[in-house]
Amino acid sequence: MHKTNSRRAFLEKGLKLGLILPFAGSQLLACKPKAAEEENGKKLKILFLGGTSFLGPHQIAYALQRGHSVATFTRGRTEPVIYKDLFEQVTQLTGDRATDLSALENGEWDAVIDNSGQRVEWTQKSAGLLKDKAGIYLYTSSTGVFYPYLDTNIKEDHPLVLTEPEGIDDDVIKIEYRYGVMKANSEIAAREAFGDHRTIVVRPTYMIGPADKSNRFIHWPVRLAKGGEVLVPGRPTDPVQYVDVRDVAEWMIRLIEEKKAGTYNAVGPQQGQGVAAFAEEAARAFDVQTSFIQIDDYDFLKSHQVTDLVPWIMPEGNNTGSALISNEKAIQAGLTFRNLRDSVKDTHDWWYSDDLTDEQRNKFEQNPETVLARETEILTAWAAYSPMK
């Protein structure tokens, strides 16, 4: 399965399982908690729809640290790969968003965080049921609502595509549209139930950090830790956007505490960055000698099935502006960004921790179809191709 197909596989898996979304965390929990009531006057009861995958455990850890009480509503099938002991402090409700919401019928909460809204009907049902049982509803959306990315400086009020166009043959494009349309209509469903003044919509870009089971970003921590000659795809100034999952998680909890209703693009880094600068900064996470070989010929990259290496996405066609999304409003609302080097190092340390098995690591590191495995082959071909440019 080539890289383009890998992206399609990820999107398909995300639509089915809700994926489309450690050490630093232990440091966070080691510090003395500053209870939420000290800052905002009230402990909150927070209900998570989902909460056991990538984003959720980081949100829950931060919420508990700030003195809030937490409940999760899941099917009971996914175990967190981080902060496992903290879930002993969580009320765990079991059901199914498609067929059984009965566990939600008797409770009341100050806030709902919807991390698992993977179908419009799910959001309609849950928000409709909870609108008189909860104060505020936070829907975790995605910058995928802006697909196709044809503009620059894409702000929250940019027009969204609400129906999937007909006549599309390309499977990847079809899935991209389907995901964006689903998220956009789910945002609308949440607002229709709770109203604009009680709805928060957060649209993360590619989230990185510990506990990411998608393996979209892990190439960089694994590869950069080894040093040597590192392939960097694209032109040096090709824009990249990403955000540490912990920055998004903690900010979401603060948005709820402050009741900052509205729609926000959760996008980093704070200022624009090209792929070359990203690679150089990320490499500083490790004390090894590294040099970079920039492959700036798109035709060459396409011929070697390298059209994306998150956070880099080849900025052509429908993806021209995928890394040109505005984060101005989110920053004004309190979104902050930790150092990229910390994100990379913490992700690397989590990857090689006891939270994962050798089998899980080998599934990625020994996959012969990844750029990680094919890098030497690609660089050799590039050395022969370069004089022809």
N, C-alpha and C positions, 0 to 999 in steps of 0.2 A: 504494500500500500504506500504510494508516494505521498509526499508532504501535502499536496492539495487534497488528496483523498483523506489524509489524516484529519485535516480540518473539518471535512464533511462528516467524518465519523464522530468527531467530538461534538459537533452540533446536533447530530442525530441522537447521540447518547444523552446530551443535555436536555433535549426536548422530552426524552422518555423518562429520565431519572432525576431531573431537576439540578443538574450540575452547572448549567449555564448561569457558573458564579462559581509552643515548644520552649525554645530557650528564652527568647525575648518575652514570651508570655509568662514563663516562670518568674522572670524578673519583675514583671508587672504585678504578679500576685504576691511576690515577696514583700513589696512595699506595704506600708500601713494603709489600709483602705480609707479613703475619704468619703464618708457616707454621702449619698445624694442629698439627704435632707439638710446637710450642712451648707450646700451650695444652692439648692433649689427649694428647700422647705418641705420636701415630701419624698417618701419612698414610693416607688411605683410598682404596681403589679403588671408585669409584661408577659404577654402570650406570644410565643413564636409558632408560626405555622411553618413547620420544618425545624431547623435549628441544629441538626446533627452533622451537617456536611461541612463545607469549607468555611463559609462566612459565619454561620450560626455559632459555633463554639467560641469564636473570638468575641462575638457580641455578648454571649452569655457570660463569659469570664469577666468582661468589663462591667456588665450590668450588676453582677453579684458583688464585684469589688466596690461598686458605688452604693451598695446597700439595697438594691432592688430585689424583689422576689420574681422568680421566673417559672413559667410553665411552658412546656412544648407540646405540640400536637403533631404526631407523626404516625406512620404505619408500624413503627417499631422494628423496622428492618435494617436501618443503617446505624452503625455505632460510630461515634466520633473517633477520629484518629489523633485527637489532642484534647487536653483538659478532661480526660475521662473521669477523674475523681470528682470534678466539680458537678457532674451530673447527678451525684447523690443529693445535691441541694436543690435539684430541679423537680418540679411536679411534672410527671410525664403522662400525658393523655394520649390515648391510642384511638385511631380511627382511620378513615380514608376520605380524602378530599372529594373524591368522585362519588362515593356511595354512602358514607357514614360519618356525619358530623355530630352525632348524638352526644359525644363527650364534651362538646362546646355549649350545649344547650343551657346548662345551669350556672355557669361561672360568670364572673364580671371582672373586667380588667381595665387598667388605665390606658393601656396601649397594646396594639397588635402589630407585630412585625411579620409580614408575609414574605418569607424567603422561598417558598415552594410553589408559587403561583405559575404553574407551567401550562395552564389552559385558562382561557377566558372564563369558562363556566365555573372553574374552581374559585376564581376571584369573585365572581358574581354570587355564588352560593355562600362563601365564607363571609364576605363583606355584608351581604344581605342579612345573614344570621346575627352577626356581631355588631351591627350598627347601633343597637340599643343596649349593648352589653359592654361596650368599650368606648374610651374617650377619643382615641386617635388611631388611625390606621396608616402604617408605613408600608408601602409596597416597594419591594426590591425589584426594580426594572433593569434596564440595560441601555447602553448607548446604541445597541442594535436597533432601537426604535427609529434611528435616523437613516437606516439603510434604505436605498443606496446613498453612500456618502459622496455627494457630488459638489458640495460647497465647502467653504473655509469658514473658520470661526463659528461653528455650529452652536447656537445657543438653545436654551431650553424651549423657547417658543418657536423653534424651527418646525415647519409643517411635517407631519408624520404620514407615513403610508399606512392606511387602515384596512386595505384589502390587498390580497395577493394578486398581482397582475397575471393575466392569462397568457398562454403561449410561450412560457419560459421552458426551454429544454435542458439547460444546464442544471444539474442536480444541486451543486453547491449554491448557486444563486437562488434556486428555488427554496432551499432550506434557510438561507439567510433572510429572505423575504418573509417566510413563514414564521420564523422566530421573532423578527421585529414587529410584524403585524400582531402576533399574539401578545407581546409585551405592551404594545401601544394600546390595544383594546382593553387589556387588563387594567392599565392605568385608569382608563375611562370608567371601567366598572367600579373600581375602588372609589373614585370621586363621586360617582352617581349614588353610591350607598352612603358614604360618610360626609359628602359635601366638601367643597374646596377648603373650608376653614378647619376641617378635621382630618385632612388627608396629606400625607407626605409621600412623595415619589422620589426615590433615589435611583439614578441611572449610572451604575459603575461602568467604567471601561474595563480592559483586561485587568483582573485582580491578580496580584502575585503575593507570595509569602508562604509561611509554614502551613501545612495541612492541605495544600492544593493537590487534589487527586486527579486533576485533569492532565497533568504532565505537559501542559502547554509551555510553561516557562522554565521548567527544570533543566533544559538544555544549558542555559547560561551558567547557573551555579555549578553544575557538574563539570562543564567544559572549562570554565575560567579557573577553577580550582587546580586544574592540571597544568596550566601555563603553556608556554610554547607558542607556536604560530596558530592564531585563532582566526577562523573565517568569520567575516562580518558581511552579511548580505546587504545589497542596495547601495545607493549613492550616499556619501557621508552625511548629507543634510536631510535625507529622507526622515520625516518626522516620526517620532514614536510617542505613544501615550500608554501609561500603566498606572496602577495605584496599589499600594500595599493594603492587603485585606484588613489588617489591623487598624489602619487609618480610617477606612470606611466603616468598620464595625463600631469603633469608639465614637466616631462622629454621629452615626445613626442614633446611638443611645443619647447623646447630648441633644440632638434635634428633638427627640421625644421629650426629654426633660424640659426643654425650653419651648416646646409646642410650636416649633417653627414650621407651620404648614407651608406647603409649596412643592415645587418640582426642582430638582437639582441634578446637575451632571457631576458625578463623582469621578473626576479625571485628574490624573497627575502626569508628569511632575508639575510642580508649581509654575515653572516657566517652560517655554518650548525647548525641545531637545531633539537633535538628530541622532540617527542610529550609531554613528561613529562615536559621538560624545557619550551616548548611553553605554556602549561597550567599554570605553576607557574608564568611566566612572565605576561601572559594575566590577571591573577587574581589580579595582583597588580594595575589594573585600578580602583579597588573598595575597599573601606575601610570597608570590612566585614571579618569575620573569615571564612576561607576556609580550608578544608583538601581534599586530593585526594585519590581516590581508583583506582588503576591502574589495569585494567583487561587485563592481558597479554597473555591470552589463546585464540588463534585464533579460535579454534574449538568452544569454548564457545561463542565467539562473533558472529560467523557465525550462530550458532543455535538460537541466539537472534536477527538475522538480523541487526547486526552492523558491516558492512564491510567498511563504510566510515563515517567520521564526519569531514568534511573539516575544517582545512587543512590536517587532517589525512586521508590517504587512506591505507588500508591494503596492505603492500608491498609484494604481492605474484603474481606469474604468470605474466600476461601482465603489471601489475602495480608495479613490483619489483623496478624499477628505476624512478617512476613518480615524486619523490621528490629528485632526484639526478641530477638535471639539472644545468649546469654551468651558473653563472651570471658574470663571470670574464670580458667578453667583454663589457657587459652593464655598469658595474661599471667604467671601463676605459673610457667609452663614456659619463659618467656623471650621471648615475642613482644613486640616493641617497634614503635612507630609514628613515622614521620617526619611532619613538618609538612605539613598539607594543601596549603598554599601551594606548597611545593616539589613535591609530586606534580602539581599543576595546571600549574605553570610548566614542569616537566621534560617533561610530556606534550605541552604546547603546542610546546615547542622541538623535540621529536622529530617532531611532526606536520609541522612546516615545515622539516625537515632533508632532506638528500639521501638519507636512508634510505627515503623515500617519493617516488613520482612525482606529478606534477601530476594525472595521470589518477586515481590512488588518492585524492588529496585531493578532487578535483572530484566523484568518485562520491558522496561524502557532502555536501560543501558546496553542490553544485548540485542536489541531490535535492529537488524541489519538495514532497515529501510529509513532510519532516522538520519538527520543531518549529522548528528554526533558520530554515528557509525560510518558515514560516507564522507566525512570531512576530508580526509587525506586524499581520497580518490578525486573529489571535486577540486581541491587545490592543485593537484597534479594536472588535471585537465585545464585549469585556469592558467597555469604557468605556460602551457603550450598554446593557449588561446590568446593570451595577452598581446603578443606582437601583431595580431591580426586586427586589434581594435582600431 
